[in-house]
Amino acid sequence: MLLSLSALLSSALLLSRRGCARMSTAPAPSAATCFCGSVSILITPGAEPIGTSMCHCKICRTLSGAPMMANVLFSRDAVSLQSAEGTEGAVDTVTTQTSKAVVRHRCGKCWSPVFAELGPKRAVVPAALFSPLPPAWKPSHHIYYDSRVVDIPDGTPKWRGRFGGEGCDDFGDDKKPSASAPASS
C-alpha cells in the first residue's frame, strides 16, 4: 500500500507530538531573544557548537535560579548581540565577571542571561533561549555534577567537575564516562 507524501508527513508530525519520533528539516535557529525582547542573541548562520552541556556548578545554579543550566558552546566570533532596534553597538546589557576568565551578560531590562564569554575565544549561550532546539544542540554531558541538587538519571556522561576530569554515574558514584565533547560552562 502506497502512502501519499502528505500522509507520511502527517504521520511523522503526529508521532513527533507524541514523542515517538522526531522529523525535522528546519535549520538551526540563528537568533533568540531575552525574556522582554530587548536583546537578540545572534548565532552566525552555519556555526556549529563546539560542545553542549548541563552545568551544575553553583554559579550557574545561583544565577539561573534552576538546579542546572543547559549551555551551548560556540566560538566567540559566532555569537553577537543586537538591540530590539537592530543595532549591535547600543545593546543594553549588564555584565558580571564570575571568575578570572568568565564574563556573563544579561539583558539590562529583564536581566535574562543572554551569553557568557569564556575567555577571548569561546562563548556560551543558554540553550533554553532557542526553540526548537536542534538535535546537535542537545546537551551531551553534565559538568560539575558533584555540585548537583538533584540526580539526573539520563545515562549521559557526567563529570564531577570540568569536562574530561573525574567521571561518575547518574547517582554520583565512581565511574569513568567516555569523553565526547568539550565543556560549555
C-alpha positions in Angstrom: 0.0 0.0 0.0 1.4 3.4 -1.0 1.1 6.4 1.2 1.0 9.9 -0.1 3.7 12.4 0.9 1.1 14.4 2.9 0.0 11.2 4.8 3.7 10.4 5.6 4.3 13.9 6.8 1.1 13.9 8.9 2.1 10.6 10.5 5.6 12.0 11.3 4.1 15.1 12.8 1.7 13.1 14.9 4.5 10.8 16.1 6.7 13.7 17.0 3.9 15.3 19.0 3.6 12.0 20.9 7.3 11.9 21.5 7.8 8.7 19.5 9.8 10.2 16.6 11.2 13.5 15.5 11.5 14.5 11.9 12.8 18.0 11.3 14.4 19.6 8.3 14.4 23.1 9.9 17.8 24.8 10.0 19.3 25.5 13.4 17.9 28.7 14.8 20.3 31.7 14.3 18.6 34.1 16.7 16.8 34.2 20.0 15.8 36.9 22.4 15.8 37.6 26.1 12.6 37.4 28.0 11.5 41.0 27.3 12.7 41.0 23.7 15.1 43.9 24.1 18.3 41.9 23.3 18.7 39.4 20.5 21.3 36.8 20.6 22.6 36.1 17.1 24.4 32.9 16.0 26.3 33.1 12.8 24.3 31.0 10.3 26.0 27.6 9.8 28.0 27.9 13.0 28.3 24.5 14.7 28.5 24.1 18.5 31.9 23.2 20.0 30.1 21.4 22.8 26.9 21.2 24.8 26.4 20.5 28.5 24.2 20.6 31.5 26.2 22.7 34.1 25.5 22.0 37.8 28.1 24.5 39.2 27.0 26.8 42.0 27.4 29.9 39.9 25.1 28.7 37.1 22.6 27.4 39.6 22.6 30.7 41.6 22.5 33.0 38.6 19.7 31.0 36.8 17.7 30.0 39.9 17.5 26.5 38.5 19.1 23.2 39.5 21.3 23.2 36.4 21.7 25.2 33.2 21.8 23.8 29.6 24.5 25.6 27.7 25.7 25.6 24.1 29.4 26.5 23.4 30.4 28.3 20.3 33.5 30.1 19.1 33.3 33.7 20.3 33.1 35.2 16.8 29.9 33.1 16.1 27.9 34.9 18.8 26.8 38.6 18.8 24.1 40.7 20.4 21.7 43.1 18.8 19.2 45.6 20.3 15.5 45.4 19.5 16.1 48.4 17.2 18.6 46.3 15.2 21.8 47.9 16.4 24.8 46.0 17.7 26.7 48.8 19.4 23.8 50.1 21.7 22.8 46.8 23.3 21.7 47.4 26.9 23.3 44.6 28.9 24.7 44.1 32.4 27.9 42.2 32.8 29.2 40.2 35.7 32.7 38.7 35.9 32.1 35.4 37.8 35.7 34.0 37.5 39.0 35.0 36.1 38.0 34.0 32.6 34.2 34.1 32.6 32.1 37.3 31.9 28.4 36.8 31.9 26.0 39.1 30.0 22.3 39.8 30.9 19.7 42.0 29.4 19.8 45.3 31.2 15.9 45.5 31.3 14.7 42.0 32.2 18.0 40.6 33.5 17.7 37.4 31.4 21.0 35.7 30.8 22.0 36.1 27.1 25.5 34.7 26.9 28.8 34.3 28.7 32.3 34.8 27.4 34.8 32.1 28.3 38.0 34.0 27.7 38.5 35.7 24.3 37.8 32.6 22.1 34.6 31.0 23.3 31.1 31.9 24.2 28.3 30.0 25.9 24.6 30.7 25.2 21.7 29.3 27.3 20.1 26.5 25.2 16.6 27.4 26.7 16.5 30.6 24.7 16.4 28.8 21.4 13.3 26.9 20.2 13.1 24.4 18.8 16.5 23.2 20.0 18.3 21.5 17.1 19.4 17.9 17.9 23.1 18.9 17.6 22.5 21.4 20.5 21.1 18.8 22.9 23.3 18.6 26.0 25.7 15.7 25.5 27.1 15.5 29.1 26.9 17.0 32.6 29.7 19.0 34.3 30.2 19.9 37.9 27.9 17.0 38.8 29.2 16.8 42.3 27.5 20.2 42.9 24.1 19.0 41.7 21.0 19.4 43.8 19.1 16.6 42.1 20.2 13.3 40.4 19.6 13.2 36.7 19.4 9.5 35.6 19.6 10.2 31.9 22.5 8.0 31.0 24.7 10.8 29.6 28.3 11.1 30.7 28.8 13.0 34.0 31.9 14.8 35.2 32.4 15.6 38.9 34.0 19.0 37.8 35.2 20.2 34.5 34.8 18.2 31.3 37.3 15.3 31.0 38.1 15.2 34.7 36.9 12.5 37.1 33.7 10.9 36.0 30.7 9.4 37.9 27.5 7.7 37.2 23.9 9.1 37.3 23.9 9.0 41.1 27.4 10.4 41.7 29.1 7.0 42.2 32.6 6.4 40.7 32.5 5.7 37.0 34.7 7.0 34.2 32.5 8.3 31.4 33.8 8.4 27.8 35.0 11.8 26.5 32.6 13.2 23.9 32.8 17.0 23.7 34.4 19.9 25.4 32.8 21.6 28.4 30.5 24.5 27.8 30.2 26.5 31.0 
